[in-house]
Each structure stands twice: as structure tokens, then as C-alpha cells.
Amino acid sequence: MLAGQVATLKDKDKAEIAVKNTAGVKKVWNYLTIKTPETVVDISNDAYLTSAAKTRLIAQKQVNANNIKVVTCAGVVYLLGKDAGDSTQINGAIEGIKQIDGVKLVVNLIQK
């Protein structure tokens, strides 16, 4: 998964091609956005959102939060993982994450 900011569309395409051409890579999710680099405040806010999202996952019964990687970039929370537990419970946690102040979007890339 590619997440973050790049200066131009050309940079975004270059990054995706580089990852696709890496041995062992089967799929690329390119969520890079074209914008100015994040500030320290933006990075701190994303760290807080990651922590809050992870807390929601840990609190949800029948969700194996250890199998879920949480990455936040520009207020967008990405959930990645496999065999993370009951899908209904995961969806409940996702709804809770969406309610966290500052979360713009939740992208669920958890595989069964």
C-alpha cells in the first residue's frame, strides 16, 4: 500500500511502477495524494488518529487487533490485515473509528 503525499502525478505514477516492479509484490494499493508535504502538526494528528483507531479495534470483541495494521495519512485511516476476526465485529469497530473527531475516511483493506 502506498500512502502519503507526492508533489506531482508523475511522482505518484513513478512510485507505483517502482513498487509493482519489486520482486514478490502481488498487488499495489496506491493511495498517494498530490499535495504539499505534511506539517509536524499533521503528522502528530495522524499519530493520534492511529492510536485512537487501534484502541477501538482492541476494545471490539471477536476482533484480533494484533492482525490489523493501522496507518493514518492526512486524516484517512487505512486498515490492513488478514484473519482479523468476525467481519460483523470488524465493521462495528470501523463505524466507531469513523466517529473519531478528525477521521476523514476509513479504508478497509482487511482480507479474510
SULZI-V872924 format. One record per run of one state. SS is the DSSP state (hx for helix, st for strand, lp for the rest). FROM is the first residue (numbers start at 0). TO is the last residue. If there is no record, write none. Layout:
# SULZI-V872924
ss:SS from:FROM to:TO
ss:SS from:FROM to:TO
This chain:
# SULZI-V872924
ss:lp from:0 to:0
ss:st from:1 to:5
ss:lp from:6 to:7
ss:hx from:8 to:19
ss:lp from:20 to:28
ss:st from:29 to:33
ss:lp from:34 to:38
ss:hx from:39 to:58
ss:lp from:59 to:61
ss:st from:62 to:62
ss:lp from:63 to:63
ss:hx from:64 to:66
ss:st from:67 to:72
ss:lp from:73 to:74
ss:st from:75 to:81
ss:lp from:82 to:83
ss:st from:84 to:84
ss:lp from:85 to:85
ss:hx from:86 to:97
ss:lp from:98 to:103
ss:st from:104 to:110
ss:lp from:111 to:111
